[in-house]
Amino acid sequence: MRLPPRSASLALALRTALLLAAHLTAASLAAQAAPKKKVYISVDLEGIAGVVANTQTSPGGQNYEWARRQMIAETNAAIEGAFAGGATEVLVNDSHGPQTNLRPDEIDRRAMLITGQPKPLGMTQGLDSTFDAAVYIGYHAPGSTADAVHGHTFSGALKVVRLNGKEVGEYGLNAMVAGYWGVPVAFISGDKAAVQMASDFIPGVDGLVVKEGIGYFAAKTMNPLEAREKISAGVRAALVKRIARRPVTLAGPITLEIELDELSHADVVALVPGMKRNGRTVSYTSPDPLTIYKVARVIMALSRD
């Protein structure tokens, strides 16, 4: 039967409305079903490809701007890799020196940035249990490590840092905090010594060596363009891997032990309630990883001249 023109128009409009409603409902359900993946990226400078000198790591240094640009480029490469690996949200934490090296208008607009200091949790600020993975870019080894480029842990005043008797660098302290939140560390880039030590401490982490230390101020380095490509690909690969990475967990209570550079620094640090001291070495024990991390930062602050 042929419908009158007016009835046909109404039927067509109704059909169109029903199809549109079905499409919107399907899209809404798909959006709700799509898993969210939050990725946290902490970026340091000493482990960036090509960076070896003090003039590159200190604001105002002759070559700092060049190094800072490389830091930005490797950060953006990591962000690119994170989104390619399924991230729906990325948070970047500037974790070097003044922590204003990364400028908001210079990083990938899809990512959020934590900048400036002081921050209660320093290199791990902003990380919490809602994140699915952590990524460390531009990391370095502890100061006691041979052939480590710019090796140190927080500052040169902290000569050796141990957690439950095992020496760690910043990667270890930061991974401890990530573990507190139940977040595994998926990827780390930096110099060879840093990647090797981190791989020994962090279960299942993927690592990329962008340079190999020849001394404290010298390295055999990857071309920065090559490093960026490998970082992007490496972060993506780490995030899409179908493996169950385990967060770092330390048997409690946790003992933080730090050998300081000067007795006078130990004199001051020993005034902290609960702190123990043996010569230039101070130690603190707590069942709480966040407390241990904050105490390490307090020791760093009290050890500055």
N, C-alpha and C positions, 0 to 999 in steps of 0.2 A: 504494500500500500504506500502510496506517495504522500508524504507529510506536507502540509501547507508550508509556505516559505517561512512564516514566523515560527512555527513549531520546529522546522528543520534547523533554524538558527539557534533556537534555545537548546536543542539536543546537541548541536555541535559545541556550543559554549559549555554545556554541562560536561560533555566528554573531555574537553580540553582542561576544565577545572579539575576533574577527577585524575587525569593523567599527571597534571602538575602537582597535585597533592600527593600522589603516590611517589613521584620523583623526589619531592622534598622530604617525605617521610623516610625513603630509602637512604637519601643522603645524610639525614640526621642520624639514622641508626648506624650508618657506616662510620660517621664521625665519632659517635659514642663508642663504637666497638674498636676503633683503631687504637692500638696501644700507644701510650705516651712514653717517650724515652728522654729522660733528662740527663745531660752530660755536663760535667764540671771540668773546667780546664784551668789549671794553675800554671802560670808562665814566669820563668826566671830568665836571666840574661846570660849568665856565665856559660851556660851549655848550648848557646845558639851557635850555629855554624859560622866559622870565621872569627869569632870573638876570642881574643887571647890577652889583651892588654888592659891595664888600669885605665888608660885614656878612653877605652871603649865602654867601660862599665860604670863610670862615674859621670853624672850630669855635669856639664861644663868641660868635660874632657875633650881633647882635640878631635877624637874619633867617635865620641858618644853618639852623635846624631846618626852616623852610619850604622852603628850597632843597634840603635833603637829601631831604625827602619827594618833591619833584619828580624828583630824581635816581633815587630808588627806583622811582617810577612809570614813568619812561621806560625804566629797566632792565627792569622787568617787561614792558613793552610790547614791547621788543626780544626778550626770551625767548619771549614768546607768539608773535611773528611768526616766530621761528626754528623753533619746533616746528611751527607751521602750514605752514612752508616745507619740511618734511621732515626737520628735525634729529632725530637720535636721542640726541644728547648735546650739552649746552651748558655751557661754562665761562665764568664772568664774572670779570673782574679789576677790582677797585676801583682806579682810576687817578688819583685826585685827592688832593692834599695828604697828610694822614696815612694815607690809603688804608684808613680804617676807617669810611667814610661809609655804606657799604652793610652792613646787619646781616643775618646769615644767616637769621634768622627772619622777615625782611621781604621777601625776594625769593622768586620762584616756586620752589616746593620741587623742581621737576624739574631745576633748574640747580645746578651746583657753584659755589662762590665762593672766590676768592683774596682775602684781606684782610690788612692790616697791612704793615709795612715794617721794615727794608730788604728789598728783593727784588733779586737780582742783575740781573734784566732789567726791573725797574720796570713800566712800562705794558704790557710784552709778556710778563710772567712767565707761564709755563705753556703758552705757545704752542709747538707743535712740528709735525713733518711729518705727524702723524696727523690734523690738522684739514683740513676741506674749504674753509672760508671764515672770514674775520675780519670783524667788525662793530665800528664805532667810534661811540659814542653820547656826545653832549655835548661835542664837540670844538670847539676855538677856533683862531684864526689866530696867526701869529708876532707878536711885539711891534712890529715895524717896519711893520705893515700899517695903512693908514688905515681908519677906521671899523670896526675889529675890536673886539668886546667882550672886555675882559680879555686882549688879545693878549699872548702870551709863549711862550717855548719852554723848558720845564722850570722856569726861574726868571727873575726880572727882570734878573739879572746877565748873562744870555746875550742880548745885544742882537740879534745876527744869527747864524743858523746856516746853513751851506751844506754840501751834499753834492755833490762834484765841480763846484763853482762855482754850483750852483742853490740859492737860498734855500728852506728848508723849515721847517715847524713840527713839532710833535710827531707829527702825522699822517704826515709824511714819514719821520721816523726810525723810527716804529713799523712803517710799511709796508715799510721796508727790511728789518727783522727778519723780518716775515712772508714777504717774498720769499726770504730766506735759507732758510726752511723749505719754500718752494714753495707757500705759502698765499696765494691772492688775497684782496684786500680787496673785499668785495661791497657794503658800505653804510656811509655815514657821515652823521651828523646833527650840526648845530651852527649857528653863525651864518653869515651869507651869505659873508663873507670866507673862513672856514675851508673851507666846502663848495666854493667856487670854486677855491681854491688846491689843495685835495686832488684835485679832479677833473682838474686840469691835470697833477698828478704821478702819480696812480694810474690805470692804464689800466682803463677800463670800469666804474669804481665808480659805484654809484647814490648820489645825495645828496639829503638833505632839509634845507632851510633852515627853521629854527624861529624865527629872529629876524634882524633886519637892524640892524647897528650904526649908531648915530647919532654915537657917540663912544665913548671907552674905557669909560665908566660909564653908557651909555644905549643903548637899542635900541627898535625897533618889533618887538614880539614876538607870536607866535602864542599863542592861548589854550592853556594846558597840556593841557587835555582833548583839544583838537584835535591837538596835537602827539603825544600818546600814540597816538591812533588812526592817525595817519599813519605813525608809526614802526613800529607793529605791521604795518600793511599794506605799508609800504615794505620792511621786512626780509623779509617773506614773499615779496613779488614778486621781490626781488633773488635770493633763494635758489632760486626755481623757474624763473628765466630759463634758457632753453636756449642759453646762449652760453658760449664758452670764455674765461673771464676769465684774463688773464695776471698772475702775481705781479709785483711790482716787482723789477726787476733793474737793478743799476748796473754799468757797465763798470768793471772793476777795473784797478789798485788804486783803492780809494775814499779820497778826501781829505775829511776833516772839517775845516771852517774855522769858527771861532767868534770873533765880535767881542764882547769883554767890556766891562762898564760902567766898570771902573776899571783903571788901570795896576797898582795893588797886587795885584789879582786875577791879572793876567797874570804878575806876578813869581812868584807861587806856582805857577801852572799850568805855567809854563815849566820847572819843576824835574822834571816827569814825563819819564822817559827816552823819547826819540824825538819829543818835542814840539818844534815850531818856533814862533818868535814874531816878530811884526812889530808893535811898539807894543802896542796893546790887543788885537790879533788873534793868536790861537794856531791852529795847525793840526797835524793828525796824519794819517798815511797808513797804510793797511793793506788787504790783499786780503780781509780777513774782516769781514763786516757786524756780527757779534756783538761783535768787538773794537772797532769804531768806535762802536757803541752804548754799550758799557761805558765807553769813554774819554769820551764825551759826558757820561755820568753822573758820572764822576770830576771832570770840569771843573766841572760844576754844584756838586758837593760842596765843591770847593776854592775856589769863588767866593762862598761864603756868608760874611757878616760875623759 
